[in-house]
Amino acid sequence: MMDFSRIYLSVFTSCLRHANKAVFLLCVFSVCTVSWMYYNISHELGRVTNRHVYIANSRRWNELLNGSREVVWPKTVNETDDRIETQLRFMERYGSLAVNRTIKHILRVGTFNFEGVHDGQYHFINEHCPIRECSITSNDNMSFLADVLLISEMNAFNWLKYAPKPPHQLWIAQHWESAMHNRINTWLVRNHINWTVSYRRDSTVAISYGKFVRTRSADSNQQVVDYSAGKSRHVAWLVSNCHAKNNRLQYAHELAKYIDVDIYGACGRLQCNRTGPESCHNLLVKKYRFFLAFENSNCKDYITEKLYHAALQYVR
């Protein structure tokens, strides 16, 4: 065991030599931080070493990994392939392996985009995940023992809770919002992020707001439908954020010079209810031939539920 008292005395003596009070305070703060880590973490290190996964059929695992590496994690991303289905199939095949797995602890860092997420193994078990040996926690006391930090928010105020990064730990940056509304200070974490999880197709794990998939039962002989029949209004737009940086509001105003555009919400003069017979959904379906769906940012691969709702919900 290290002689912590000698280290403490040496650092503290060095700090006293500094005339600058700010530097002195920073030195004292660093000593307190090291002290906390020593007394709260060192006796727990044995819990960090049992992170192994034992695979009974290593040959099958090597075949699976070698045959999937370029497909699941390609060096260059095909612009027409979001890799969603490929990743799901890989997860199912990996889950079918005879493996003795230990529980992996995932610490959520931040609350952004984690609404409705339960601690523990709830989601892995209830949603029948092929791999269930994972547990989610929001307890920051686990920060140095967790296997993974799943980060949706990190800034100068909270990153010291998780530094220094333990050697065994993976840091994963999770993005659901566009880069214009990123809540992770990239300068702070630039040398620590191992994986990314986002809507971008070149992320380590690609996730999207929606996906169109050709179904086996698709009927190519369907009759042509006139979706404008019986509708009296031209264009509608539902919007609440009036300060998007891609000038979508200005575009809608310019479009309104040539065709009627009814703007509902905070950025327009019209209002509609969330529910009931006069709800926004019912108005769009019954009255409007076109519905505008603009993102709040123009970023690579950033396509949210706006497109999928417009295409799937309001077309009748």
C-alpha positions in Angstrom: 0.0 0.0 0.0 1.2 3.5 -0.7 2.2 5.8 2.2 -0.5 8.3 1.7 0.6 10.5 4.6 4.0 11.1 3.0 2.4 12.0 -0.3 0.0 14.4 1.4 2.8 16.1 3.4 5.0 16.5 0.2 2.2 18.0 -1.9 0.9 20.2 0.9 4.4 21.6 1.6 4.8 22.4 -2.1 1.5 24.2 -2.1 2.6 26.5 0.8 5.5 27.8 -1.2 3.1 29.4 -3.7 2.4 33.0 -2.9 -0.6 33.1 -5.3 -3.7 32.3 -3.2 -5.6 31.0 -6.2 -2.9 28.4 -6.9 -2.8 27.5 -3.2 -6.5 26.9 -3.2 -6.2 24.7 -6.3 -3.4 22.7 -4.7 -5.5 22.1 -1.5 -8.4 21.1 -3.7 -6.3 18.6 -5.6 -5.0 17.1 -2.3 -8.6 16.7 -1.1 -9.6 15.1 -4.3 -6.7 12.6 -4.2 -7.6 11.9 -0.5 -11.2 11.2 -1.3 -10.2 8.8 -4.1 -7.7 7.0 -1.9 -10.1 6.4 1.0 -13.2 5.7 -1.1 -11.8 3.8 -4.1 -8.7 2.0 -3.2 -10.4 -0.6 -1.0 -12.9 -1.2 -3.8 -10.4 -2.0 -6.5 -11.0 -5.7 -6.2 -14.5 -5.2 -7.5 -13.1 -3.7 -10.7 -11.0 -6.7 -11.7 -13.8 -9.2 -12.3 -14.9 -7.9 -15.7 -14.2 -10.9 -17.8 -16.5 -12.6 -20.3 -15.9 -16.4 -20.8 -17.1 -17.7 -24.1 -17.5 -21.4 -24.3 -17.1 -21.7 -28.1 -14.3 -19.2 -28.9 -14.2 -20.5 -32.5 -17.8 -19.4 -33.1 -17.2 -16.0 -31.6 -14.1 -15.4 -33.8 -16.1 -16.4 -36.9 -19.0 -14.1 -35.8 -16.6 -11.2 -35.1 -14.4 -11.6 -38.2 -17.5 -12.0 -40.5 -19.3 -9.0 -39.0 -16.6 -6.4 -38.3 -16.6 -4.7 -41.7 -20.4 -4.8 -41.9 -21.3 -3.7 -38.4 -18.3 -1.2 -38.0 -17.2 -0.4 -41.6 -14.3 1.8 -42.3 -16.3 3.8 -44.7 -20.1 4.3 -44.2 -22.5 3.6 -47.1 -24.7 6.7 -47.5 -27.7 4.5 -48.1 -27.2 2.1 -45.2 -27.9 3.2 -41.6 -26.6 -0.2 -40.2 -29.6 -0.5 -37.9 -30.7 -4.0 -39.0 -27.1 -5.2 -39.3 -26.4 -4.2 -35.7 -29.6 -5.8 -34.4 -28.8 -9.1 -36.2 -25.2 -9.0 -34.7 -26.7 -8.5 -31.2 -29.0 -11.4 -31.6 -26.2 -13.7 -32.8 -23.9 -12.6 -30.0 -26.7 -13.1 -27.5 -27.2 -16.7 -28.7 -23.6 -17.6 -27.8 -22.9 -19.8 -24.8 -21.2 -17.2 -22.6 -20.6 -16.8 -18.9 -21.1 -13.1 -18.6 -20.7 -11.0 -15.5 -23.0 -8.0 -14.9 -21.9 -4.8 -16.5 -22.8 -1.6 -14.7 -23.8 1.4 -16.9 -23.8 4.8 -15.2 -26.0 7.4 -16.8 -24.3 10.8 -16.8 -26.9 13.6 -17.2 -30.6 13.4 -17.5 -31.0 14.7 -21.0 -32.7 12.1 -23.2 -33.0 9.6 -20.3 -36.6 10.3 -19.5 -38.4 7.2 -18.5 -35.3 5.1 -18.0 -35.3 2.9 -15.0 -32.3 1.8 -12.9 -31.4 -1.8 -12.7 -32.0 -4.5 -15.3 -35.6 -3.5 -15.9 -35.3 -2.6 -19.6 -33.0 -5.5 -20.5 -35.4 -8.0 -19.0 -38.8 -6.5 -19.8 -37.9 -5.7 -23.4 -36.4 -9.2 -24.0 -32.9 -7.9 -24.9 -30.7 -10.8 -26.2 -28.0 -9.7 -23.7 -29.4 -9.1 -20.2 -26.3 -9.0 -18.1 -26.4 -5.2 -17.9 -27.6 -2.9 -15.1 -28.3 0.8 -15.3 -27.6 3.2 -12.5 -27.7 6.9 -11.9 -25.8 6.7 -8.6 -22.6 8.9 -9.0 -21.0 6.9 -6.1 -20.5 4.2 -8.7 -18.6 6.5 -11.0 -15.2 4.8 -10.6 -16.6 1.3 -10.4 -19.0 1.4 -13.3 -18.0 -0.4 -16.5 -19.5 2.2 -18.7 -20.4 5.9 -18.5 -23.3 6.6 -20.9 -22.9 10.4 -21.2 -25.6 12.7 -22.5 -24.5 15.8 -20.5 -21.0 16.7 -19.3 -19.6 20.1 -18.6 -17.1 21.9 -16.4 -19.4 21.6 -13.4 -19.8 17.8 -13.3 -16.9 16.2 -15.2 -14.6 16.3 -12.1 -17.0 13.7 -10.5 -15.7 11.2 -13.1 -12.1 12.2 -13.5 -9.6 10.7 -13.7 -11.0 8.0 -16.0 -10.4 4.5 -14.6 -8.4 2.2 -17.1 -11.2 -0.4 -17.2 -14.0 2.1 -18.0 -15.6 2.9 -21.4 -17.0 6.4 -22.0 -19.8 6.6 -24.5 -21.1 9.9 -25.8 -24.8 9.7 -26.6 -26.5 12.2 -28.9 -30.1 12.4 -29.8 -30.2 16.1 -30.5 -28.2 17.8 -33.3 -24.7 19.0 -32.8 -26.1 22.6 -32.5 -27.7 21.6 -29.2 -25.0 19.3 -27.9 -24.8 19.2 -24.1 -21.4 17.6 -23.9 -18.3 19.8 -23.7 -16.2 18.1 -26.4 -13.1 19.9 -25.3 -13.2 18.3 -21.8 -13.9 14.8 -23.1 -12.0 14.9 -26.4 -9.3 12.3 -25.2 -11.7 10.1 -23.2 -14.6 9.1 -25.4 -14.3 5.4 -26.6 -17.6 5.0 -28.5 -20.4 7.2 -29.8 -24.1 6.5 -29.9 -26.1 8.9 -32.1 -28.3 9.3 -35.2 -25.2 9.6 -37.4 -24.6 6.5 -39.5 -20.9 6.6 -38.7 -21.4 6.3 -35.0 -20.1 3.3 -33.2 -23.7 2.4 -32.5 -26.1 4.0 -34.9 -29.6 4.9 -33.6 -32.3 6.7 -35.5 -35.7 8.2 -34.8 -37.3 5.9 -37.4 -36.7 3.8 -40.4 -38.6 2.7 -43.5 -38.3 -1.0 -44.3 -39.8 -2.9 -47.2 -42.2 -5.5 -45.9 -42.7 -8.9 -47.4 -46.5 -8.4 -47.6 -46.2 -5.1 -49.5 -48.8 -4.9 -52.2 -47.4 -3.4 -55.4 -50.9 -3.5 -57.0 -52.5 -0.9 -54.7 -54.7 1.6 -56.3 -53.6 5.3 -56.6 -55.0 7.3 -53.8 -55.8 11.0 -54.1 -54.8 12.3 -50.6 -55.9 15.8 -51.4 -59.6 14.8 -51.9 -62.0 16.7 -49.7 -59.3 18.9 -48.2 -59.7 22.7 -48.3 -56.4 24.1 -47.1 -53.0 24.0 -48.7 -50.1 23.9 -46.2 -49.8 23.7 -42.4 -46.9 23.8 -40.0 -46.8 23.1 -36.3 -43.8 24.8 -34.6 -42.9 26.1 -31.1 -39.2 27.0 -31.5 -39.0 30.3 -33.3 -35.3 30.7 -33.1 -33.9 27.8 -35.0 -30.5 28.6 -36.6 -31.3 27.2 -40.0 -33.8 29.9 -40.9 -36.8 27.6 -41.3 -39.2 30.2 -40.0 -38.0 32.7 -42.7 -38.3 30.0 -45.3 -42.0 29.4 -44.3 -42.7 33.1 -44.5 -41.1 33.3 -47.9 -43.2 30.3 -49.0 -46.3 32.0 -47.7 -45.9 34.7 -50.4 -46.8 32.1 -53.1 -49.2 29.7 -51.3 -51.2 29.7 -48.1 -49.2 28.5 -45.1 -51.1 28.2 -41.8 -48.6 28.3 -38.9 -49.8 26.8 -35.6 -48.1 27.3 -32.3 -45.8 29.9 -30.7 -44.5 31.1 -34.1 -47.8 31.6 -35.8 -51.2 33.1 -35.3 -53.2 29.9 -35.1 -53.6 27.4 -32.2 -54.9 23.8 -32.0 -55.6 21.4 -29.2 -53.4 18.4 -28.4 -56.5 16.2 -28.0 -60.1 16.2 -28.9 -62.1 16.6 -32.2 -60.2 19.8 -33.0 -56.8 18.5 -32.2 -53.8 19.3 -34.3 -53.7 15.8 -35.7 -57.3 15.8 -36.8 -57.0 19.3 -38.4 -54.0 18.2 -40.4 -55.6 15.0 -41.6 -59.0 16.5 -42.5 -58.1 19.9 -43.9 -54.5 20.1 -45.2 -53.0 18.8 -48.4 -49.4 19.4 -47.3 -47.6 19.5 -43.9 -44.2 21.1 -43.4 -41.6 19.2 -41.4 -38.4 21.2 -40.7 -35.6 20.2 -38.3 -34.3 22.8 -36.0 -30.7 22.2 -37.4 -29.3 21.2 -40.6 -26.8 18.5 -39.5 -25.5 15.3 -41.2 -28.0 12.4 -40.8 -30.2 14.5 -38.4 -33.7 13.4 -39.3 -36.1 13.2 -36.4 -39.7 12.0 -35.8 -41.0 15.0 -37.8 -40.5 13.2 -41.0 -41.9 9.9 -39.9 -44.9 11.5 -38.2 -45.6 13.5 -41.3 -45.3 10.5 -43.6 -47.0 7.9 -41.4 -49.4 9.8 -39.2 -51.0 12.5 -41.3 -51.4 10.6 -44.6 -54.8 9.0 -44.7 
